[in-house]
Amino acid sequence: MFEKYLNKDELIKNLQELIKIPSVHSESNNVNEPFGENTLKALEYTLNLGKKLGFKTKNIDGYCGYIEFGEGPELIGIVGHLDVVPEGENWTYPPFDARIEDNKIYGRGTIDDKGPVMASLYAMKAVMDYCSENNISINKRVRLILGLNEERDWKCINYYKEHEEIPFIGFSPDADFPCIYAEKGLLSPFLIMDYSNFKDKDIILSDINCNNNPLNVVPKYCSCTISVKNNIDIDDVISFVRSVINEPSFKIDIEILNNNQIKLISRGVQAHAAHPDLGINAITNLIIILDKLFKNYDIVIPLFGLFTQYIGLDYNGNKLGINVPDESGELTLNVGKFYFKGDELKIGFNLRVPINTTFEFIANKIAEVSKNYSDVHCELGGKMNPLYVPKDSYLVKTLCKIYNDVTNSNAEPIAIGGATYARAFDNFVSFGANLPGQKDMCHQTDEFVSIDNLLLAYEIYCRAIYELLH
């Protein structure tokens, strides 16, 4: 129905150009680029493309933008994002080259979320042209909303909601097919301890570096410096650390800085925080080793004791007693930050919370555990309420049917741990572009989008847009 309206080569070429813009968040003093120069470049590129394709466009003060067609009082929304997480290391192909190999486009942002955004844009173009060619009136508007701060703290979409019209229905192409009816809640607790009383010990921790890892990413790097004094032999420390690195997943290097200092470097595998089991957490592994090291010299760090006793390698919060599975799945726990702030030693977490579990329940459980460890307390950082749209709602049933019709499937709507812009609006769900059974490459090294799957997503989005319009 819509195949003839797509110029496949043009779609691929423009997606490659967009991927080549390294739109990772950066700090900026320029009020016109609140999330950095490259996020604004990605927005301007996409808006200019929208204009060339015949759409109305708007840059909303550098925070976000939109591309729109149609007429009428009702607004249908498609909300995606153009910012990406940091590229990481050890890519087979450069992360911003948009190389095509084996019918896949490789690059940071290919599936999260530039590829699905581009498929949605060309689907809008196809529906607009189809309706024009067949004299079909359009009495609603379709707006592709382009965020620039999704991978951080959603300031872009909050700015949009403060200044622009709110769609009455829509979807976010930033998750999985067939359709997401529930997204877990998000909570970011921090365990904090005053370290000042430990600076005069015979072994001292300093210079923690996790390469500014975001909370929503399984960290692949974490290092720290260990200093010794009072006749402790640095060679004995090195020998002990080597003796306790006994887990196959523990990749910890030791660098000798001088006669009294070593650097421990923990290496992991990056993954999305919603799937901590797909990665190897460099922070977790380092803290477990540090706890053993300090205890070997009769130094008890309460924060490390709590961590190894109640968290450790448990990625579901079972040891903390906070995992209460429901239809949306199990709780997941990612250790995303480890750092000093002044004399405070902090560990930050990203929790994906089942839809029926309250944040108060989790806070109380963590507080109950923390009170048994001197000088340790918990503070709650950011949080997002879960998304839930009933399976029998018009939106979920319609989008699921479209996916099943196009793919000749009989798939049911699902729940996920990821957080998409769908939860920013009422009557929204996330919809593609990962296919069932496909490995989730979001936030991972060698992220890619299959060209065949991208074209399939285009066809599905065409039908979804047309159905919601009519």
N, C-alpha and C positions, 0 to 999 in steps of 0.2 A: 504493500500500500504506500509506503513512504520511501522505499529503496531508491527510486529514481530521482528523488530530491536531494540525495547526498552525493557530494563530491568527496569520495573517500580519500584521495590523495591530499586534497586541501585540508580536510580534518586532521590528518596525520601530521602534515607539515606545520600547521598552526599549533597543534599540541606540542610538537617538538620545540618550536620557538618559545612557547610558554615555559616548558620544562627547563630550558636553558637559562631562565632567569632565576637565580638562587634566592628565592623569596623567603629566607629564614629571618625571623624576627631580629631586629637590632635596635639599640637605643638611638634616639634622634632628638636633637633640639629644634628641629624644623617642624613647625606646627602643621605643615602640609603633608608630612609623612610621619605620623605618630608611631608607626611600627617599623620604621626604617626605609631606606631608599629603595631596596629591592622589592619589598612588598608593594610599594606604590608603583614601581615599574610593571609588576605583574598585573596590577589593577588597570593601569593605563593601557597596556597591551590588549587586555581582554575587552575593555570598553571600546577601544578603537576598532577592534575586530567586529564587535557588535554593531557599531555604526556602519561599517562597510557592508555588513549583512542586511542592513535596512531597519535596524531596531532603534528605539529611543534609549538613550543611556544617560547615566548620572553618576558623577563622582561625589560622594557624600563626605566632603572635607578630609579626604585621605584615609578615613576610617574604614570605608567600605564603598560599594557602588552597586548599581543594578543595570540590567538590560531588560527591556520590556517591549511587548507588542500587544495589540488588541484594543478594544474599546468597551466601555461599560463600567458600572459602579463596583463590581465584584473583582477582587484581586486573588489570583492563584499564585502561590509562591513556590519557587524552587530555590533552595538555599544551600550554597556550597562555600568552599573557601579556597583561596589561592596561596596562603602561607603554607610553609612546610617545616617539618622538624629538621634540626641539623643533620647534615649528610652522613656523619660518621666516617668510618674507615674501612679499608679492605674490600672496596668494590671491585668487581671484575671489570666493569667499564666505568669511566668517570661519571659521577652522580648527576652532573648537570650537562652532559653531552647529548642526552636523548638518543643514544645509540639504538639502532634496530638490529636485533639478532634473533634468529629463529622465530620470526613473526611476533616478536615482543619488543616493546619500547621500554628501555631501561632508564631509570632516573628517579631522583627524589621528587615525589609528588605525582608520579604517573598514575597511581591508583588512589592516592590520598592527597589532594582530591582533584588535581588538575585534569586528569583523564575523564572522570565522570562529569566534571563541570563542562568540559568541551563537548562531550557527547550530548549533554542536556542543551547546550547552546545550539548545536546543529539540529537537534530534535525540534527545538522551538522554530528554527528557520524552516524546517520541512513542513511542520504543521501550518505555519503562516502561509507558505507558498501553496500548499495543497488546498487550503480553504479559499485562497484568492483565485486559484485556477479553476476551482469547481463552484465558484460563486456561493460559498457557504459563509453565512454571516457569523461574525464573532462578537458576542455581547458581553464577554468578560475579558479581563487582562491577565496576561501571564508575565511574571517578573522573576528573572534569575538574579538573586541577591548574592553578592560576592563579598565574603568576609576576608579579613586579612590578619586576624588575631585568634583563630580557632585553636591553634596548637598551644596557646598560652592561657589567657584568662577571659576571652570572649568580649573584650572591651568594644570590639568592632560591632558585634551584633547588638550589644546593649545600646550603643550609640545609634544604630539604625532604629531600634524600637523607640528611642526618645525623639527621633526627628522625622520618621517616615511612616507611611501607611502600613498597617499590619494586614498580611494576607489572611483570608478566612479559611483557607485549606491549602495543603501542599505537601511537599516531601523534600527530603535532603538526600542527594545521591552520594552518600558518604559512608556506606556500611555494606549491607549484604542484600541480595535477593533471596527469597521471593519478596519479603516485606518484613520490616521490624515493627512489631506492635508494642514492645516494651524495651526500655533501656534502663539499666541499673542506675541507682543513685551514685553520686561521686562524693567522696569525703577525703580530706587531706589532713590527717592528724600529724602532729610533730611531738616526738619524745625529746625532752630537754633536760639537761643536767648541768649544774654549775661545776666547771672543771678547775676552778681556781685553787681548790685545796689539794689538787693532784700535781701541781706544777713543781713541787719540791720533792717528788718521789724519785726513786733511782732510775725509773724508766719514764720518759715523757713523750706524749703524743703531740705532734704539731703538723702544720702545713698539709692539711687534708685537701685533696683536689679531685673533684669528680667531673672536671671539664664542663661545669655549669649544666649538668644533666637535668633535663626537665622531669618533673614528678611523673609525667605520664609516659615515660620511657624506661624500660629496663636498662640500667646503666651498664655500659661495656668497659668502663674504666674508672678506677678509683685508686689513688695513691696517698701515702702519708709518710711523714718522717718520724723515725723513732730515735730518740737521743738517750744515752745511758751515762751514768756517773757513779761515783763512790765505788770504784774498783770492779764494777760489773764488766765482764769481758765481752766485747762486742762479738767475738767469734762464737762464744757460747750462745748468745742471742740468735745469731744466724743459724747455728746448728739446731737450736730448738725450733725455730720457725720452719726450717726445712723438714723437721721430723713430724710436724703436725699438719703439713699440707698433704693430707692423705686422701681427700676426696678427688675422684677423677675430674670433676668439673672445676676444681680449684686451680686456676692458672695465676700463680703469684710469683713475681720475680723479686729478687733482692738486689738492690744496688748499694754498694758501699760508698758512702759520701766522705767519711774520714774515720779516724780511730774511735770516734764516739757516736757516730750517726750512720744509720742506714735508711734507705727509702724502700718501702714496700709498695709494689705495683700490682694491683689486682686487675685481671682482664676477664671480661665476660663476653656475652653475645647480646646485642641490642635487640629489643622486641617492643611491641606495644604493651603498655601497662595492663590493658585488658586481658592480655594473654601472657602472664609472667612465666608460664610453663614453657613457652616457646623460646625464651632467652636464658642466659646465665647471668645472674646478678653479681656484678663486681663488688658492689658495696656490701651486700650480705656476706659474701665469702671473706672479705677483708675483716669485717667486724668479728666474725667467728674466730678468725686467727688471732686478732688483737686480744680478744677476751682470754684465750688460752695463754697467750704470751704474758699478759699482765699477771694473771693468776699464778703462773709458774714462778713469778718473783714476789708472790704474796701481796700483790696490789689488786684490790677488788674495785673495779669500775662499775658502779651500780647500773649505769645505763647499758653497759655491755652485758651484764648479768641478766637483766630483764630481757634484753634482745635475744640472747641465746636460749633462754628458758622458755619464752613465750612466742617467739617469732621464728628466728633461724631460717631454715629452708622450707617452712610451711607457708605456702602461697595462698592459702584459703582462710587464714584466721582461725583455724581449729584450736590451736593452742591457747589463743586468747579467749576462746569461747564466743566468738562473734559471728561465726558462720552458721546462718540459719537458711538453708536452701529453700527456694519456692519455685514457682513456674518459670521465673526468670533465670534460674540457675543458682550456682554457688557464689559466695563472696570471693573476690580475688584481692590479693594484697601485693602491692609492688613497693619495694624499698627504693625510693627515687633520689633522696638527697642525704648527704652526710657532710657536716661542716661545722666550723667554729663561727660563732658570732660573738666577738668579745671573748669573755670567759665562759660563755655557754657552748656546750657541745650538743649538737642537734642531729636527729635522724628524722627525715621526712618520708611520709608514706602516701601512696595513692590507692584508695580502696574503691572497688566497684561493688556496690551494696545491693543485694536483692530487693526488689520493689516493696516487699512487705516488712522489711527491717528498718526501724527508725534510727536516725543518727543519734538520738538521745541514748538508745540502748547501747550502741557501740561506745559512745563517750563514757558512759557509766562503767562499762566493762573494763575499758583501758584504765580509767581512773582507779578502779578497784585493784587492778594489778599493780599500778604505779605506786600506790601508797605503801607497798611492802619494800620499796627500794628508796633509800634515803637520797634526798636531793634530786629525785627524778619527778617530773610532772609532765602532763600532756596538755598541749594547746591545739585547738582545732583551727585549721586554715580554711581554704576554700571548700565550698560544698555546692552540689547541684542536686536538686530533687529529681527523682526518677521520672521517666516518661512511661505513660501507659495509655494506649488507645485500644478499646475492646476489639477482640478478634472479629466480632460480628458487626463492627461499624462499617458504614458505607465506604470509607476511605481504605481500610485494610482489605475488605472483601474485593473491592474494585481493583486495587493494585495487584493483589495476589492473583486474581483471575487473569489479568493482562499478562503477568509473567508466565503463568501456566499455559495460557493460550499460545504465546509466542514460542515457548520452549517445549510444548507438548508434555508438560509435567503435571504433577498433582501435589505440589509442595504446599506446606502449611506455613503460616507466619511464624516468626521466631522472635526470641528475646536475645539481647546482647549485653555485653559489659561495656562496650564503647559508648562514648558520649558524642552525639552529633547535634548539629544545629536544630534538628527536628524538635528537641525539647525546649527551644526558645519560643515556640509559638503553639497556641492551641490548635488541635485538629491537624497536626503534622505527624508524619512518620518518616523514618529513614528507609530508603528504597534503592538497593544496589550500591555499587556496581560489582561487588564480589559475587561470584556464583557459588551455589551450594557445593560443598566439598573442596572448594578451591583454597589453597593455603593463603592466609592473610599476610600480605607483604607490607602492610602499613608499618612505617617506622623502621623497617628492616633494611639491612644491607642488601644491595641488588634488587631493590624495589622495582617492579615492572608491571606493565599492563599488557595483556595479550591483545593484539589488534583484532582478532576474531571476537573476543569477549567485548571489546570496546564497541564494535559494530553491532553486536547483539544488544548491548545496553542502549545504543542509539535507537534501535527499533523499538525496544520496550518503552523508552522514554517518549518517543513519538506517540505511541498509542495511549500512554498514560496522560500526556498533555491534551491530546484530542478528546479523550473520554472526560476529563475533568472540565474541559471547556463546554462540552455538550451534554 
